[in-house]
Amino acid sequence: MSLAPAITLHCPAKVNFSLSVGAIDPLSRMHPIASLMVATTFADRLSLSQSLGASRFDLAFEPLNPGDTEPMGVVDWPLEKDLGFRAHQAMEQWVGRKLPVTVTLRKRIPAGAGLGGGSGNAAGMLVGLNQLFQLGATTEQLATIARKLGSDVVYLVHAMQGRPAAMVTGLGDVVQPVDLRTAQTHLTLIFPGFGCPTGAVYKAFDEMAARQTTPPVADEARVRAMADAPVIRPEMPFNDLAAPACVVQPRLAQARQQAQDAAGKPVHINGSGSAMYVIADHAGEAADLARRIRDAADLRTLATVTAASGSAG
C-alpha cells in the first residue's frame, strides 16, 4: 500500500479587532457576541502523514522567536484533552472509519493567551485530514464538525480555507467571512507570561454587568462599522472583556500600562487575555515596537501581520 505524502499546515493565531459581548443567555448559559476576528501569519505548525498502524501524536512547544532559547509553555495536559486530538476523533466519527496518521505539532502560540492556539490546531486537523485522505468535505461540513469542538474552531476553519477575516456573531458559531478594505494589518503581539482563565473572565463580566442599569448587548452595528472601515487605525479596536480580564488578573493591567508607555500607542487586550497587541503602520514599526516593549517592559513580543485573503494554511 502506498501512502500519501505528508502535508504541513500553519494553524494561525487569531486577533479580535473588536469584541462586543451581550448578557448571558439563561437557557444556554452562554454569551452572545459580535466580533471582528482576523487570522495572523503567526502560527503553529502541524504536519500530518498517513500511517499503516495506530495514530501517533507528537506535541511540543518551540521558541516564540528564532533567537529565544526557551518556549513559552509545555504540553502539560493529557492527550485526550487536546483539541487537535479531539478533532481527529470527531473526523473519524464523521467518516465512520479510522484515519490513521502520524501527527507532529509544533506550538508557538502560548496556551491561555486568547489567541485561539488550541482551536487553530483543531481547525488544522480537520482541514488537514480532509486534504490528506481526500475526504471531499466542504467548508460548511467541516464547520459543522467544528461546532462540537468550540466556537473559535468554526471561525478558524474558514480562516484556514483562505478567508482570514470574519464577522463572528451569535454564540460565536455564526461566521460571516468579510473582505477588509485594508489587505493586511501589521501588529506587535505582547505576551505577559501568564494566562487568563476564560471562564473566570466571563464570570467577572457578568458581575460587572449586574451592576449596570441596562443589560449589555452584543453591538453588531459597531463591529460591522469597523469591518467596513477604510483602515483599522491603532485606536479603533475595542473589547468588552478587557476590564473583566484585568479584574481576574490584576498583573495584566500593569503589563498593559508598561507596554503602552513603551509603545506610545494604544495597547489592546485580545479576547479574554492575556495576550495584547499594538497596531503598527508597517512591518518596520511593528518590529521596532516589539523591541521597545521587550526592552522597556521585559515582556515577550512578536511582530506579525494579518493573513491575506486567499492564503490558506
C-alpha positions as CSV (number, residue, x, y, z in Angstrom):
1,M,0.0,0.0,0.0
2,S,1.4,3.4,-1.0
3,L,0.8,6.2,1.4
4,A,0.0,9.8,0.6
5,P,2.9,12.3,1.2
6,A,3.0,14.3,4.4
7,I,1.4,17.7,4.4
8,T,2.2,20.6,6.6
9,L,-0.2,23.3,7.6
10,H,0.1,26.5,9.6
11,C,-2.6,26.9,12.2
12,P,-2.9,30.7,12.7
13,A,-3.4,32.8,15.8
14,K,-6.5,34.9,15.7
15,V,-6.8,38.5,16.8
16,N,-10.1,40.1,17.9
17,F,-10.1,43.6,16.4
18,S,-13.4,44.1,18.2
19,L,-15.3,42.1,20.8
20,S,-18.8,43.1,21.9
21,V,-20.4,40.8,24.5
22,G,-24.1,40.6,25.5
23,A,-25.7,39.4,28.7
24,I,-25.6,35.7,29.4
25,D,-28.4,33.7,27.9
26,P,-30.3,32.0,30.8
27,L,-31.0,28.8,28.8
28,S,-27.7,28.1,27.1
29,R,-25.6,29.8,29.9
30,M,-23.5,31.3,27.1
31,H,-22.9,34.9,25.9
32,P,-23.9,36.3,22.5
33,I,-21.0,38.1,20.9
34,A,-20.2,40.2,17.9
35,S,-16.6,40.2,16.9
36,L,-14.3,41.1,14.0
37,M,-11.7,38.3,14.0
38,V,-8.6,38.2,11.8
39,A,-6.1,35.5,11.4
40,T,-2.3,36.3,11.5
41,T,0.7,34.8,9.9
42,F,1.9,33.9,13.4
43,A,1.0,30.2,13.7
44,D,1.6,26.8,15.0
45,R,3.0,24.2,12.6
46,L,1.0,20.9,12.0
47,S,2.4,18.0,10.0
48,L,0.3,15.0,9.1
49,S,1.1,11.8,7.2
50,Q,-0.9,8.7,6.7
51,S,0.1,5.7,8.9
52,L,-0.2,2.0,8.4
53,G,-0.8,1.4,12.1
54,A,-2.3,3.3,15.0
55,S,-2.2,7.1,15.0
56,R,0.7,8.7,16.8
57,F,0.8,12.2,18.2
58,D,4.0,14.3,18.9
59,L,3.1,17.6,20.5
60,A,5.6,20.2,21.8
61,F,6.2,23.9,22.2
62,E,9.0,25.6,20.4
63,P,10.5,29.1,21.0
64,L,8.4,32.1,20.1
65,N,11.2,33.9,18.2
66,P,14.3,32.4,16.4
67,G,16.6,34.0,19.0
68,D,14.7,32.7,22.0
69,T,16.2,29.8,24.0
70,E,13.1,28.6,25.8
71,P,9.5,28.1,24.5
72,M,6.6,29.9,26.2
73,G,5.0,26.8,27.5
74,V,4.9,23.0,27.9
75,V,2.3,20.5,26.8
76,D,1.2,19.6,30.3
77,W,-2.3,18.4,29.5
78,P,-3.4,14.8,28.7
79,L,-3.7,13.9,25.0
80,E,-7.4,13.2,25.2
81,K,-8.0,16.8,26.3
82,D,-6.0,18.3,23.4
83,L,-8.3,20.0,20.8
84,G,-6.3,18.7,17.9
85,F,-6.6,15.1,19.2
86,R,-10.4,15.6,19.7
87,A,-10.7,17.0,16.2
88,H,-9.1,13.8,14.8
89,Q,-11.6,11.7,16.8
90,A,-14.5,13.9,15.5
91,M,-13.4,13.5,11.9
92,E,-13.1,9.7,12.3
93,Q,-16.6,9.7,13.7
94,W,-17.9,11.8,10.8
95,V,-16.5,9.5,8.1
96,G,-17.2,6.3,10.1
97,R,-13.8,4.8,9.9
98,K,-10.3,5.1,11.2
99,L,-8.0,7.8,9.8
100,P,-4.5,6.6,11.0
101,V,-2.0,9.4,11.0
102,T,1.3,10.4,12.4
103,V,1.0,13.9,13.8
104,T,3.7,16.3,14.6
105,L,2.5,19.6,16.1
106,R,5.0,22.3,17.0
107,K,3.3,25.1,19.0
108,R,4.4,28.7,19.3
109,I,1.1,30.2,20.3
110,P,1.1,30.2,24.1
111,A,-1.8,28.5,25.9
112,G,-4.2,30.7,27.8
113,A,-3.3,33.8,25.7
114,G,-6.7,34.2,24.0
115,L,-5.2,33.8,20.5
116,G,-7.0,30.6,19.7
117,G,-4.0,28.3,19.6
118,G,-5.8,25.1,20.6
119,S,-8.7,26.0,18.4
120,G,-6.4,26.6,15.4
121,N,-4.8,23.2,16.0
122,A,-8.3,21.6,15.9
123,A,-9.2,23.5,12.7
124,G,-5.9,22.5,11.1
125,M,-6.6,18.9,12.0
126,L,-10.0,19.0,10.3
127,V,-8.7,20.7,7.2
128,G,-5.5,18.6,7.1
129,L,-7.3,15.2,7.4
130,N,-9.8,16.3,4.7
131,Q,-6.8,17.0,2.4
132,L,-4.7,14.1,3.3
133,F,-7.4,11.4,2.9
134,Q,-9.2,13.3,0.1
135,L,-12.5,13.1,2.0
136,G,-14.2,15.8,0.0
137,A,-15.8,17.6,2.9
138,T,-16.9,21.2,2.2
139,T,-16.0,24.1,4.3
140,E,-19.6,24.1,5.7
141,Q,-19.3,20.4,6.6
142,L,-16.0,21.0,8.3
143,A,-17.6,23.9,10.2
144,T,-20.5,21.6,11.4
145,I,-17.9,19.2,12.8
146,A,-16.0,22.2,14.3
147,R,-19.1,23.4,16.2
148,K,-18.8,20.3,18.5
149,L,-15.3,21.4,19.4
150,G,-15.7,25.1,20.1
151,S,-16.8,28.3,18.5
152,D,-13.3,29.6,17.7
153,V,-12.7,26.3,15.8
154,V,-15.6,27.2,13.4
155,Y,-14.1,30.6,12.6
156,L,-10.5,29.2,12.2
157,V,-11.8,26.5,9.7
158,H,-12.9,29.4,7.5
159,A,-9.6,31.2,8.1
160,M,-7.6,28.2,7.1
161,Q,-9.6,27.9,3.9
162,G,-8.4,31.4,2.7
163,R,-10.9,33.7,4.4
164,P,-8.9,35.1,7.3
165,A,-11.3,37.9,8.4
166,A,-14.8,37.4,9.6
167,M,-17.8,38.8,11.5
168,V,-18.5,36.3,14.2
169,T,-21.9,36.6,15.9
170,G,-24.5,34.5,17.7
171,L,-22.8,32.4,20.4
172,G,-19.6,32.6,18.5
173,D,-20.7,30.0,16.0
174,V,-22.1,32.2,13.2
175,V,-19.2,33.1,10.9
176,Q,-19.6,35.5,8.0
177,P,-16.3,36.0,6.2
178,V,-15.6,39.5,5.1
179,D,-13.0,41.3,2.9
180,L,-11.4,44.1,4.8
181,R,-10.6,47.2,2.8
182,T,-7.0,47.1,4.1
183,A,-5.4,43.9,2.7
184,Q,-3.2,43.3,5.7
185,T,-2.5,45.0,9.1
186,H,0.8,44.9,10.9
187,L,0.8,44.1,14.5
188,T,3.1,43.7,17.5
189,L,1.9,40.9,19.8
190,I,2.7,41.1,23.5
191,F,2.8,38.1,25.9
192,P,2.8,38.8,29.7
193,G,3.9,35.2,30.6
194,F,0.7,34.3,32.4
195,G,-2.7,33.2,31.2
196,C,-6.3,34.4,31.9
197,P,-8.9,31.7,32.5
198,T,-11.7,32.4,30.1
199,G,-14.5,31.2,32.4
200,A,-13.3,33.4,35.2
201,V,-13.2,36.4,32.9
202,Y,-16.8,35.9,31.7
203,K,-17.9,35.5,35.3
204,A,-16.3,38.8,36.2
205,F,-18.0,40.3,33.1
206,D,-21.4,39.0,34.5
207,E,-20.7,40.5,37.9
208,M,-19.9,43.9,36.3
209,A,-23.0,43.7,34.1
210,A,-25.2,43.0,37.1
211,R,-24.2,46.5,38.5
212,Q,-25.4,48.3,35.3
213,T,-28.8,49.7,34.9
214,T,-29.3,48.0,31.5
215,P,-28.0,44.6,30.4
216,P,-25.2,44.6,27.9
217,V,-26.0,43.8,24.2
218,A,-23.7,42.5,21.5
219,D,-23.3,45.5,19.3
220,E,-23.2,44.1,15.8
221,A,-23.5,47.5,14.1
222,R,-20.4,48.8,15.8
223,V,-18.4,45.8,14.8
224,R,-19.7,46.0,11.3
225,A,-18.6,49.6,11.1
226,M,-15.1,48.6,11.9
227,A,-15.2,45.8,9.3
228,D,-16.3,48.4,6.7
229,A,-13.7,51.0,7.7
230,P,-11.1,52.0,5.1
231,V,-8.3,51.2,7.5
232,I,-8.0,49.7,11.0
233,R,-6.4,52.6,12.9
234,P,-4.4,51.9,16.2
235,E,-7.1,53.4,18.4
236,M,-10.1,51.7,16.8
237,P,-10.1,48.2,18.5
238,F,-12.4,47.7,21.5
239,N,-13.0,44.7,23.8
240,D,-15.8,44.3,26.4
241,L,-13.7,41.6,28.1
242,A,-10.7,43.8,28.7
243,A,-11.8,45.3,32.0
244,P,-13.0,41.9,33.4
245,A,-9.7,40.3,32.4
246,C,-7.8,42.9,34.4
247,V,-10.1,42.2,37.4
248,V,-9.3,38.5,37.2
249,Q,-5.6,39.0,36.5
250,P,-4.5,42.4,38.0
251,R,-1.0,41.9,36.7
252,L,-2.5,42.3,33.2
253,A,-3.4,45.9,33.8
254,Q,0.1,46.7,34.9
255,A,1.7,44.9,31.9
256,R,-0.7,46.8,29.6
257,Q,0.3,50.1,31.0
258,Q,4.0,49.3,30.8
259,A,3.7,48.2,27.2
260,Q,1.7,51.3,26.3
261,D,4.2,53.6,27.9
262,A,7.0,51.9,25.9
263,A,5.0,51.9,22.6
264,G,3.5,55.4,22.8
265,K,0.4,53.9,21.1
266,P,-2.8,52.2,22.3
267,V,-2.3,48.6,23.6
268,H,-5.3,46.3,23.3
269,I,-6.1,43.2,25.3
270,N,-7.0,40.3,22.9
271,G,-10.2,38.4,23.7
272,S,-10.2,37.2,27.3
273,G,-6.5,37.8,27.6
274,S,-3.7,37.5,28.4
275,A,-2.1,38.4,25.0
276,M,-2.1,42.0,23.9
277,Y,-1.4,43.8,20.6
278,V,-0.5,47.1,19.1
279,I,-1.4,48.1,15.5
280,A,1.6,49.4,13.6
281,D,1.8,51.4,10.3
282,H,4.3,49.0,8.6
283,A,6.5,46.0,9.2
284,G,9.4,48.1,10.3
285,E,7.4,49.8,13.0
286,A,6.0,46.5,14.3
287,A,9.5,45.2,14.7
288,D,10.6,48.4,16.4
289,L,7.7,48.3,18.8
290,A,8.4,44.7,19.6
291,R,12.0,45.6,20.5
292,R,11.0,48.7,22.6
293,I,8.3,46.9,24.6
294,R,10.5,43.9,25.2
295,D,13.4,46.1,26.4
296,A,11.4,48.6,28.5
297,A,8.7,46.3,30.0
298,D,10.6,43.0,30.0
299,L,7.7,41.4,28.1
300,R,7.9,38.8,25.3
301,T,6.9,40.3,22.0
302,L,6.5,39.3,18.3
303,A,6.0,41.3,15.1
304,T,3.5,39.8,12.8
305,V,0.9,40.7,10.1
306,T,-2.7,39.6,9.4
307,A,-3.1,37.0,6.8
308,A,-4.1,38.0,3.3
309,S,-7.4,36.7,1.8
310,G,-6.9,33.6,-0.3
311,S,-3.9,32.4,1.7
312,A,-4.7,29.0,3.2
313,G,-2.9,27.1,5.9
